[in-house]
Amino acid sequence: MKKRKYELKQRAERLAEVRHRILDAVVALHEELGPARTTISAIAERAGVERLTVYRHFADESSLFGACFAHFSEKVPPPNPATWSDIEDPVDRLRAALLAFYAYYERGEDMLSHVMQDAPRIPALAAVVRPWGEFVDAVRAALVKGWGVKGHARRHLAAALGHALRFESWQSLTRFEGLTRSDAADLMVALAQTAATSRGRSSARVGRSRASRST
């Protein structure tokens, strides 16, 4: 009986080790090539296993993408709201949240860049990424609280925060415009502060302009 248990334990450990190698290969290939260009053959070659072995562990795209993103999240943990949620001042809270998001984007840039690009074209990948979008929406909703704004200003503030939290916004500011993480966060905080003081005057001017053209 003990021998049988020992053999089962060894087999389970081997399977876990093979699964881990496969996931390491998937993450590496997604970072290098992107999910859309990663093939099962490439995964098998990188992991040192047969194609059939990959299929035995992951029967379809959904299970493969889900396990890959979970494996990636263990290596690169996403932002934790607990690190900023207790900050009372809404401006300081926003800056802390943005710094946490931008640090995460820096650590996971290669993977996130490819995933964001490929997700619209791959339904199974889009389904895996959807919870991230829901998480960002929840963070935005929590960050809006405490600013003491309503109506037009609240809508503008929510839009500014949504823009500030996006991976694409961080990438544009830091990679294309050359800002540091801190400078990018400060710029987005300034945008949020401006949005929070908006009273809809620009919209009113647009409305009057359209009305004058129609008369």
Salt bridges, closest charged atoms under 4 A:
GLU17 OE1 - ARG21 NH1 2.65
ASP24 OD2 - HIS20 ND1 3.21
ASP24 OD1 - HIS71 NE2 2.77
GLU32 OE1 - ARG46 NH2 2.97
GLU106 OE1 - ARG181 NH2 2.77
GLU109 OE1 - ARG175 NH2 2.83
ASP118 OD1 - ARG121 NH2 2.59
GLU168 OE1 - ARG166 NH2 3.38
ASP186 OD1 - ARG95 NE 2.54
